[in-house]
Amino acid sequence: MNEQTATTAFTKKPRFIVSILGGKRRNMNATLDSLRAQTYGEWTEDAAEQNFPHDYVLRIHAGDTLHPDALFRMAHAVERAEYEPDMIYADELIQEGKKPYEEHKKCEFSRVTALSYDMFGALLAIRREIYAACCPPQGEYDAGAEYAFRLRCMAKARRIVHIPLPLIINHSPTATPAAAGISAIRSYLEAERREESVSTGLWQGSFIVRARREPRLTSIIIPSLNELEPLRRLLESIDRCCMAYRHEIIIADGGSGDGRLLNYYDLLEKNKKNGHEAEKPQKSLKPRRGAY
């Protein structure tokens, strides 16, 4: 355990095990140096002390460097929360190579957003019980497996907290591979018993989840009064132009007395009863006299 202590007293004092994912030894050392510089001392590296009594597991990539107050801010988020958070994430700075820093400001937690891309990013703390129940990936770091693991944790989480401060420098941002991301989202949706389609988004690592909905029914209301030929031509044009739409036709008759028109209504009803409607299920002819 790190012997350094924070200056502010905490009543809960959450403890963290830090899991450093992959990377070369040089990158690992940079991450460990940033951990040793933390102002909050209730943490250990996972490889150092597996029996360390802890509340959260913190997952970070080798090579990324923490702000000195990163663990302090996370502990403070736990302290001020009415109920113990299940997951905690924060804003981050992104720096690829020698490029200038780019601040990545994140939104408050949304399950919709989390299914659009890996919104949790480079710094994520997961409550111990949820972490253990969701089978964290083992071995070499894999962005797809990591995203699937995070979605499994999200499915069990009820309180997810966002810290709107950049607490880590992400030196190697990795996009979720398309196939692995789609598979992870589908597994999440199946577990939730939701029927939506998944596709890739506009940029690498983003996804689109669409609800499968029945086509909307369009009602076409036709006022009619002693006009047979115009009505017949209109119905024929609807047949030609609206075959691709799910629709119904309601003839609102205003009290016609034309015998030929009334016979035409009877013919429409007869065709409907004889099964002609089965050939065109999107159309429903409903003469309603005086209904308009």
C-alpha positions as CSV (number, residue, x, y, z in Angstrom):
1,M,0.0,0.0,0.0
2,N,1.2,3.5,-0.8
3,E,2.1,5.2,2.5
4,Q,1.3,8.7,1.2
5,T,-1.9,10.2,2.6
6,A,-4.3,12.8,1.3
7,T,-4.6,16.1,3.2
8,T,-8.4,16.0,3.4
9,A,-10.0,13.6,5.9
10,F,-12.4,11.0,4.4
11,T,-14.9,9.1,6.5
12,K,-15.3,6.3,3.9
13,K,-11.7,6.1,2.7
14,P,-12.3,3.9,-0.4
15,R,-9.4,1.7,-1.3
16,F,-8.3,1.0,-4.9
17,I,-6.4,-1.8,-6.6
18,V,-4.8,-0.5,-9.8
19,S,-4.8,-2.9,-12.7
20,I,-2.3,-1.7,-15.4
21,L,-3.2,-3.1,-18.8
22,G,-0.4,-4.3,-21.2
23,G,2.4,-2.2,-22.5
24,K,6.2,-2.3,-22.4
25,R,8.2,-2.0,-19.2
26,R,9.2,1.6,-20.0
27,N,5.6,2.5,-20.3
28,M,4.7,0.6,-17.2
29,N,7.3,2.6,-15.2
30,A,5.8,5.9,-16.4
31,T,2.4,4.9,-15.1
32,L,3.8,3.6,-11.8
33,D,5.6,6.9,-11.3
34,S,2.4,8.8,-11.7
35,L,0.7,6.4,-9.2
36,R,3.5,6.9,-6.6
37,A,2.9,10.7,-7.0
38,Q,-0.7,10.4,-5.9
39,T,-1.9,12.6,-3.1
40,Y,-4.3,9.9,-1.9
41,G,-2.6,6.8,-0.5
42,E,-5.2,4.1,-0.2
43,W,-4.2,2.0,-3.3
44,T,-1.9,-0.8,-4.4
45,E,-0.9,-2.3,-7.7
46,D,-2.8,-5.5,-8.4
47,A,0.4,-7.6,-8.9
48,A,1.8,-6.4,-5.6
49,E,-0.8,-7.5,-3.1
50,Q,-3.8,-9.6,-4.2
51,N,-5.3,-9.8,-0.7
52,F,-5.3,-6.1,-0.2
53,P,-8.8,-5.2,1.2
54,H,-10.2,-2.9,-1.5
55,D,-13.5,-1.3,-2.7
56,Y,-12.7,-0.6,-6.4
57,V,-10.5,-1.8,-9.2
58,L,-9.0,0.9,-11.3
59,R,-8.1,-0.1,-14.9
60,I,-5.6,2.0,-16.8
61,H,-3.3,1.5,-19.7
62,A,0.5,1.2,-19.4
63,G,2.0,4.4,-20.6
64,D,-0.9,6.6,-19.5
65,T,-0.1,9.0,-16.6
66,L,-2.4,10.0,-13.9
67,H,-2.9,13.5,-12.5
68,P,-1.5,13.7,-8.9
69,D,-5.0,14.2,-7.6
70,A,-6.7,11.5,-9.7
71,L,-7.3,9.0,-6.9
72,F,-8.1,11.8,-4.5
73,R,-10.9,13.0,-6.8
74,M,-12.3,9.5,-7.2
75,A,-12.3,9.0,-3.4
76,H,-14.0,12.4,-3.0
77,A,-16.7,11.3,-5.5
78,V,-17.3,8.2,-3.4
79,E,-17.3,10.4,-0.2
80,R,-19.9,12.9,-1.5
81,A,-22.2,10.3,-3.2
82,E,-25.4,9.4,-1.3
83,Y,-25.0,5.8,-2.4
84,E,-21.8,4.1,-3.3
85,P,-21.0,4.4,-7.0
86,D,-20.7,1.2,-9.0
87,M,-18.5,2.8,-11.7
88,I,-16.5,6.1,-11.8
89,Y,-15.0,7.7,-14.9
90,A,-13.5,11.1,-15.7
91,D,-12.4,13.5,-18.5
92,E,-9.0,13.0,-20.0
93,L,-6.2,14.6,-22.0
94,I,-5.2,12.9,-25.2
95,Q,-1.7,13.2,-26.5
96,E,-0.5,11.1,-29.4
97,G,3.3,11.2,-29.9
98,K,4.5,14.8,-29.7
99,K,1.2,16.4,-30.7
100,P,-0.3,19.0,-28.4
101,Y,-2.7,17.9,-25.7
102,E,-6.4,17.6,-26.6
103,E,-8.9,17.7,-23.8
104,H,-11.6,15.2,-24.1
105,K,-14.6,16.4,-22.2
106,K,-17.2,13.7,-21.6
107,C,-20.9,13.9,-21.0
108,E,-22.8,12.6,-17.9
109,F,-23.5,8.9,-18.1
110,S,-26.0,7.7,-20.6
111,R,-26.5,4.1,-21.6
112,V,-27.4,5.2,-25.1
113,T,-24.1,7.0,-25.4
114,A,-22.2,4.1,-23.9
115,L,-23.6,1.9,-26.7
116,S,-22.4,4.5,-29.3
117,Y,-18.7,4.3,-28.3
118,D,-16.5,3.5,-25.3
119,M,-17.4,6.6,-23.4
120,F,-15.5,5.5,-20.2
121,G,-12.1,6.0,-21.9
122,A,-8.7,5.6,-20.3
123,L,-9.6,5.8,-16.6
124,L,-12.4,3.7,-15.1
125,A,-12.9,2.5,-11.5
126,I,-15.3,-0.5,-11.0
127,R,-16.8,-1.6,-7.7
128,R,-15.2,-4.8,-6.5
129,E,-18.3,-7.0,-6.6
130,I,-19.2,-6.0,-10.1
131,Y,-15.7,-6.4,-11.3
132,A,-15.5,-9.9,-10.0
133,A,-18.9,-10.9,-11.4
134,C,-18.2,-9.7,-14.9
135,C,-15.1,-11.8,-15.8
136,P,-12.4,-9.2,-16.6
137,P,-10.3,-10.0,-19.7
138,Q,-7.0,-11.8,-19.1
139,G,-3.7,-11.7,-21.0
140,E,-2.8,-9.1,-23.6
141,Y,-4.9,-6.0,-23.9
142,D,-7.7,-6.3,-26.4
143,A,-9.8,-3.2,-27.1
144,G,-12.8,-5.3,-28.2
145,A,-12.7,-7.6,-25.2
146,E,-12.3,-4.6,-22.9
147,Y,-15.3,-2.8,-24.3
148,A,-17.4,-6.0,-23.9
149,F,-16.3,-6.3,-20.3
150,R,-17.2,-2.6,-19.6
151,L,-20.7,-3.2,-21.1
152,R,-21.1,-6.3,-18.8
153,C,-20.2,-4.1,-15.9
154,M,-22.6,-1.3,-17.0
155,A,-25.4,-3.9,-17.2
156,K,-25.0,-4.6,-13.5
157,A,-24.3,-1.1,-12.4
158,R,-27.0,1.2,-11.1
159,R,-24.9,4.3,-10.1
160,I,-22.3,5.5,-12.5
161,V,-20.5,8.7,-11.7
162,H,-18.7,11.1,-14.0
163,I,-15.9,13.4,-12.7
164,P,-15.8,16.5,-15.1
165,L,-12.0,17.0,-14.7
166,P,-9.2,15.6,-16.8
167,L,-7.5,13.1,-14.4
168,I,-5.3,11.2,-16.9
169,I,-3.2,11.7,-20.0
170,N,-4.1,9.1,-22.6
171,H,-0.9,8.6,-24.7
172,S,-2.3,5.7,-26.8
173,P,-6.0,6.1,-27.6
174,T,-7.3,2.9,-29.1
175,A,-10.6,2.6,-31.0
176,T,-12.8,-0.4,-30.5
177,P,-12.6,-2.7,-33.6
178,A,-15.8,-2.7,-35.6
179,A,-16.6,-6.5,-35.5
180,A,-15.7,-6.8,-31.8
181,G,-17.7,-3.7,-30.9
182,I,-20.8,-4.9,-32.7
183,S,-20.5,-8.3,-31.1
184,A,-20.2,-6.7,-27.6
185,I,-23.2,-4.5,-28.1
186,R,-25.3,-7.4,-29.4
187,S,-24.4,-9.5,-26.4
188,Y,-25.5,-6.6,-24.1
189,L,-28.8,-6.1,-26.0
190,E,-29.5,-9.9,-25.9
191,A,-28.9,-9.9,-22.2
192,E,-31.3,-7.0,-21.8
193,R,-33.8,-8.8,-24.1
194,R,-33.9,-5.8,-26.5
195,E,-34.3,-6.2,-30.2
196,E,-32.3,-3.5,-32.0
197,S,-29.9,-3.6,-34.9
198,V,-26.3,-2.6,-34.6
199,S,-24.0,-1.1,-37.3
200,T,-20.8,0.9,-37.4
201,G,-20.9,4.7,-37.0
202,L,-19.3,7.6,-38.9
203,W,-15.9,7.2,-37.4
204,Q,-13.7,4.3,-36.2
205,G,-14.8,3.0,-32.8
206,S,-18.4,4.4,-33.0
207,F,-21.6,2.4,-33.4
208,I,-25.3,3.0,-34.2
209,V,-28.0,1.1,-32.4
210,R,-31.4,1.3,-34.1
211,A,-34.8,0.1,-32.7
212,R,-36.7,-2.3,-35.0
213,R,-40.1,-0.7,-35.4
214,E,-43.1,-1.6,-37.5
215,P,-43.7,0.8,-40.3
216,R,-46.2,3.4,-39.4
217,L,-49.8,3.1,-40.6
218,T,-50.9,6.0,-42.8
219,S,-54.6,6.6,-43.0
220,I,-55.8,8.1,-46.3
221,I,-59.3,9.7,-45.8
222,I,-61.3,10.4,-49.0
223,P,-64.4,12.5,-48.8
224,S,-67.0,11.4,-51.4
225,L,-70.4,12.5,-52.5
226,N,-72.1,11.0,-55.6
227,E,-68.7,10.9,-57.5
228,L,-68.0,7.4,-58.8
229,E,-65.4,7.9,-61.6
230,P,-63.2,10.4,-59.7
231,L,-63.2,8.0,-56.7
232,R,-62.4,5.0,-58.8
233,R,-59.5,6.8,-60.5
234,L,-58.2,8.0,-57.2
235,L,-58.2,4.5,-55.7
236,E,-56.4,3.2,-58.7
237,S,-53.7,5.9,-58.4
238,I,-53.3,5.0,-54.7
239,D,-52.7,1.4,-55.7
240,R,-50.0,2.4,-58.1
241,C,-48.2,5.0,-55.9
242,C,-48.6,3.7,-52.4
243,M,-47.7,0.0,-52.6
244,A,-44.5,0.5,-50.6
245,Y,-46.3,2.1,-47.7
246,R,-48.4,0.5,-45.0
247,H,-51.7,2.4,-45.3
248,E,-55.5,2.2,-45.0
249,I,-58.1,4.0,-47.0
250,I,-61.2,5.4,-45.4
251,I,-63.9,6.6,-47.7
252,A,-65.9,9.3,-45.8
253,D,-69.2,9.4,-47.7
254,G,-71.3,12.6,-47.2
255,G,-74.7,10.9,-47.9
256,S,-74.5,9.8,-51.5
257,G,-77.7,8.6,-53.2
258,D,-76.1,7.6,-56.6
259,G,-77.0,3.9,-57.1
260,R,-73.9,3.2,-59.1
261,L,-71.7,4.6,-56.4
262,L,-73.5,2.6,-53.7
263,N,-73.1,-0.6,-55.8
264,Y,-69.3,0.3,-56.1
265,Y,-69.1,0.4,-52.3
266,D,-70.8,-3.0,-52.1
267,L,-68.3,-4.3,-54.6
268,L,-65.4,-3.0,-52.5
269,E,-66.8,-4.7,-49.5
270,K,-67.4,-7.9,-51.3
271,N,-63.8,-8.0,-52.7
272,K,-62.6,-7.5,-49.2
273,K,-64.6,-10.4,-47.8
274,N,-63.6,-12.6,-50.6
275,G,-59.9,-12.3,-49.7
276,H,-58.7,-9.7,-52.2
277,E,-57.4,-7.7,-49.3
278,A,-54.9,-10.6,-48.5
279,E,-53.1,-9.7,-51.8
280,K,-52.7,-6.1,-50.6
281,P,-52.6,-6.2,-46.8
282,Q,-51.4,-2.6,-46.6
283,K,-54.8,-1.3,-47.8
284,S,-58.0,-1.2,-45.8
285,L,-61.1,0.2,-47.6
286,K,-63.6,1.4,-45.1
287,P,-66.6,3.3,-46.6
288,R,-68.1,5.5,-43.9
289,R,-71.1,7.3,-45.0
290,G,-71.7,10.6,-43.4
291,A,-68.5,10.3,-41.4
292,Y,-66.6,13.2,-42.9
